[in-house]
Amino acid sequence: MSSATAQTIVRDAEELFKIVMDLYAAYLDDVERLIREVPETETQLLGELYAQLGEIQSAMEHDVSVFDRAIQSDREDIHHLKDQLKINDIYKMLKS
């Protein structure tokens, strides 16, 4: 993989991560605003909104772990590639 391709992938992944986190932030802001506007007497609605916050938190943790696994996978691929290059260098030295 070329350096330009790797940089493009990293840039695209970073952009996607920011978009996803911005969507979560906007959604959470809206839910928080709604919770503040709901009268305390509306306990059932407040309970549903709090339950929804729990689901959002779970979804966000899942999505962050997806990004984390992708990062770890890329690191492993890069380390494997570096190892392969070292092996090739040693092979060339021994062959000379």
C-alpha positions as CSV (number, residue, x, y, z in Angstrom):
1,M,0.0,0.0,0.0
2,S,1.4,3.4,-0.9
3,S,1.9,6.1,1.6
4,A,-0.6,8.3,-0.2
5,T,-3.2,5.5,-0.1
6,A,-2.5,4.9,3.6
7,Q,-2.9,8.7,4.3
8,T,-6.2,8.7,2.4
9,I,-7.5,5.8,4.4
10,V,-6.5,7.4,7.6
11,R,-8.0,10.8,6.6
12,D,-11.3,9.1,5.5
13,A,-11.5,7.1,8.7
14,E,-10.9,10.2,10.8
15,E,-13.6,12.1,8.8
16,L,-16.0,9.2,9.3
17,F,-15.2,9.1,13.1
18,K,-15.9,12.8,13.4
19,I,-19.2,12.5,11.5
20,V,-20.3,9.7,13.7
21,M,-19.3,11.4,16.9
22,D,-21.0,14.7,15.8
23,L,-24.2,12.8,15.1
24,Y,-24.1,11.2,18.6
25,A,-23.3,14.6,20.1
26,A,-26.2,16.3,18.3
27,Y,-28.6,13.5,19.2
28,L,-27.5,13.5,22.9
29,D,-27.9,17.3,23.0
30,D,-31.5,17.0,21.7
31,V,-32.4,14.3,24.2
32,E,-30.8,16.3,27.0
33,R,-32.8,19.4,25.9
34,L,-36.0,17.4,25.7
35,I,-35.4,15.9,29.2
36,R,-35.0,19.5,30.6
37,E,-38.3,20.5,29.0
38,V,-40.3,17.5,30.3
39,P,-42.1,18.2,33.6
40,E,-40.9,16.1,36.5
41,T,-44.4,14.7,36.8
42,E,-44.0,12.9,33.4
43,T,-42.1,10.1,35.1
44,Q,-42.9,7.5,32.4
45,L,-41.6,9.7,29.6
46,L,-38.5,10.7,31.6
47,G,-37.9,7.0,32.2
48,E,-38.2,6.2,28.5
49,L,-35.8,9.1,27.7
50,Y,-33.3,7.9,30.3
51,A,-33.6,4.3,28.9
52,Q,-32.9,5.7,25.4
53,L,-29.8,7.4,26.8
54,G,-28.6,4.0,28.0
55,E,-29.2,2.6,24.5
56,I,-27.3,5.5,22.9
57,Q,-24.4,5.0,25.3
58,S,-24.3,1.3,24.4
59,A,-24.4,2.1,20.7
60,M,-21.7,4.7,21.0
61,E,-19.4,2.3,22.9
62,H,-20.0,-0.3,20.2
63,D,-19.2,2.2,17.4
64,V,-16.0,3.4,19.2
65,S,-14.9,-0.3,19.6
66,V,-15.4,-0.8,15.8
67,F,-13.1,2.1,15.2
68,D,-10.6,0.8,17.8
69,R,-10.6,-2.7,16.2
70,A,-10.0,-1.1,12.8
71,I,-7.1,0.9,14.2
72,Q,-5.6,-2.2,15.9
73,S,-6.0,-4.2,12.7
74,D,-4.2,-1.6,10.7
75,R,-1.4,-1.5,13.3
76,E,-1.0,-5.3,13.1
77,D,-0.9,-5.1,9.3
78,I,1.7,-2.4,9.4
79,H,3.8,-4.4,12.0
80,H,3.5,-7.5,9.8
81,L,4.6,-5.5,6.8
82,K,7.5,-4.1,8.7
83,D,8.5,-7.5,9.8
84,Q,8.3,-8.8,6.2
85,L,10.5,-6.0,5.0
86,K,13.1,-6.8,7.7
87,I,13.0,-10.4,6.6
88,N,13.5,-9.4,3.0
89,D,16.5,-7.2,4.0
90,I,18.1,-10.0,6.0
91,Y,17.5,-12.4,3.1
92,K,19.2,-10.0,0.7
93,M,22.2,-9.5,3.0
94,L,22.6,-13.3,3.4
95,K,22.2,-13.9,-0.3
96,S,25.0,-11.3,-1.2
